[in-house]
Amino acid sequence: MKNILVFVNPKARQGNQLDADIKNWLKDQGFNVLNSSFDPRKDKIVDIISKHQNDNPIVLVGGGDGSVNAALPALVKHQLPLLLVPLGTANNLARSLEIPTDPLKAVALSVEGQIKSIDVGLANDIPFVNVIGLGLSTQVNRMVRAEMKKWLGVFAFVFTALKVALRMTPFRIVLECDGKFHKAYTWQLTVCNGRNYGNGLVIHEEASLEDETLHALSTEVKKWWHGFALLPSLMRGKFKERHPVTVLAGKSMLIHTKRPMHVDVDGDIKTKTPVKLAVQPRALQIFVP
């Protein structure tokens, strides 16, 4: 009998009903669910994973990229495989790995899929699987409401971003990438461990979760509304020399700002500048098709 830990975010759409459906399916397939309940208001995912590490469980996380990030330190430390059920707003990790958005099809990867090892990023020693950002994204993540995300999905971020941009000004960064320096005024600095961020935007057309490389994108338009002209390129991850962006790639990065600024890590604000970035190659095991 295979052991499994199940963490379904109750705040996700249909979270409570899906929790029961997923556990019933797993039991029918012969899995032993080690944790009968999970309440994120009381329980920490990392503590429960660490408690059961010697049972060598699969760790099922039903939620968005932020839910995965909550489990990430324990998954990496104990080298336990992640079974992702994408229930979030953007689901960029699932998008990058082509994990089905249908919950039961995603759960079925536990018996039909394969385990792949992917890179993990570090931001001031805080692990992240997808992206860190500062600037517009940080302000949006601070302001967007959970209820708004639940009912409006990605449009909650769009509406909030417009409100933030109206009163925001660009800020100065110094970005060191593999020993080379870039200085600029930017509206948004995004650094990806993988390929996708935001609402399925692409950081670079050749980026992946297995290239052992961080990819940075600095948006350096003069006026915030000029950013709309970049949307086609942002969707493809392919830019031209005339575009007011800077794209960098490297194994390590160091970001400085004039004053300490909040940094969002996989969607949640977890650290401040200066921020030191690095890659842990093949640090996370995850079920994929």
C-alpha positions, -999 to 999 in steps of 0.1 A, spaced: 0 0 0 14 34 -10 13 62 15 2 97 5 -3 131 23 -32 152 9 -32 190 12 -61 206 -7 -65 243 -2 -101 248 11 -100 284 -3 -96 270 -38 -128 268 -59 -147 237 -48 -118 229 -25 -138 211 2 -158 189 -22 -126 181 -42 -108 171 -10 -134 143 -4 -135 133 -41 -97 131 -43 -93 110 -11 -120 86 -22 -103 81 -56 -70 75 -39 -84 50 -14 -101 31 -43 -66 29 -60 -51 14 -28 -34 45 -14 -31 50 24 -40 86 32 -18 95 62 -35 128 72 -72 126 76 -77 163 77 -58 196 69 -67 230 81 -42 257 68 -53 280 96 -39 256 122 -16 232 104 17 239 86 23 218 56 60 216 63 55 203 98 31 175 87 54 165 59 84 163 82 63 143 107 56 116 81 89 117 62 99 82 73 67 69 57 81 79 23 48 94 12 38 110 -20 27 146 -12 -4 158 -30 -9 195 -31 -42 208 -44 -40 246 -50 -20 272 -68 17 280 -70 16 296 -35 3 263 -20 32 245 -37 56 270 -23 43 264 13 53 227 9 85 233 -10 111 235 18 100 201 32 97 185 -3 132 195 -11 147 187 23 132 152 25 133 145 -13 96 135 -14 77 135 -47 50 162 -54 17 153 -69 2 186 -81 -35 192 -85 -38 227 -101 -66 246 -83 -50 281 -83 -56 312 -104 -27 310 -128 -12 275 -122 21 283 -139 39 253 -126 12 230 -140 12 250 -173 50 246 -177 49 209 -171 16 203 -190 -1 188 -159 -39 185 -165 -62 211 -150 -89 185 -145 -84 175 -108 -90 137 -112 -68 135 -143 -41 153 -123 -45 128 -94 -43 99 -119 -7 109 -126 1 91 -94 -4 58 -112 -2 68 -149 25 95 -148 62 96 -143 84 114 -118 106 143 -132 133 162 -113 132 200 -118 152 230 -107 143 251 -76 152 287 -72 165 303 -40 157 339 -30 177 348 2 176 311 8 138 309 5 130 283 -21 107 291 -51 96 270 -80 84 296 -105 91 333 -100 101 362 -78 92 398 -85 94 433 -73 76 464 -84 42 462 -99 37 425 -91 45 430 -54 20 459 -50 -6 438 -68 0 408 -46 -3 430 -15 -36 445 -26 -55 418 -44 -82 402 -22 -87 364 -18 -124 368 -25 -117 387 -56 -93 360 -69 -118 333 -61 -146 349 -81 -128 368 -108 -97 345 -113 -70 362 -133 -91 393 -139 -87 401 -102 -50 407 -109 -57 427 -140 -81 451 -123 -57 455 -93 -27 460 -116 -45 489 -133 -53 506 -100 -17 502 -88 -1 514 -120 -20 547 -119 -1 558 -88 32 540 -92 65 554 -103 95 534 -117 123 526 -93 161 521 -97 177 487 -96 212 474 -97 212 438 -110 243 417 -109 240 386 -130 270 362 -131 293 390 -123 279 415 -149 260 446 -137 229 462 -151 215 495 -138 181 509 -148 148 524 -138 121 498 -140 85 493 -133 88 456 -128 116 431 -123 107 395 -127 131 365 -123 119 331 -132 133 297 -123 110 281 -150 91 293 -181 58 307 -171 47 335 -148 18 359 -143 -12 347 -163 8 323 -185 33 349 -197 67 335 -209 99 348 -195 120 335 -224 112 313 -253 140 288 -244 135 288 -206 126 256 -188 125 241 -153 155 220 -162 180 244 -177 197 252 -143 193 289 -152 175 320 -139 159 343 -164 153 380 -155 131 405 -173 132 442 -164 103 463 -179 118 498 -186 91 516 -205 88 554 -200 51 554 -192 33 524 -176 7 523 -204 35 517 -230 37 483 -215 5 472 -233 25 473 -266 48 446 -251 20 421 -245 25 400 -277 62 397 -269 55 389 -232 31 361 -243 59 345 -264 90 353 -244 106 368 -274 118 404 -277 135 427 -302 163 452 -296 140 481 -299 118 469 -270 123 488 -237 131 457 -217 163 441 -205 166 403 -205 193 385 -186 201 349 -178 225 333 -154 232 309 -126 231 335 -98 218 371 -94 220 398 -68 194 426 -68 199 460 -50 175 489 -47 180 523 -31 158 514 -2 146 479 9 117 468 -13 93 439 -7 98 409 -30 71 384 -39 80 348 -40 57 325 -60 29 351 -54 34 358 -17 56 385 -2 84 367 17 116 388 16 131 422 8 159 436 -12 188 432 -14 180 397 -26 205 370 -36 192 345 -61 206 310 -70 195 277 -85 193 242 -70 195 219 -100 170 190 -100 160 196 -64 123 188 -67 106 156 -78 72 160 -94 47 138 -112 42 147 -148 23 131 -178 
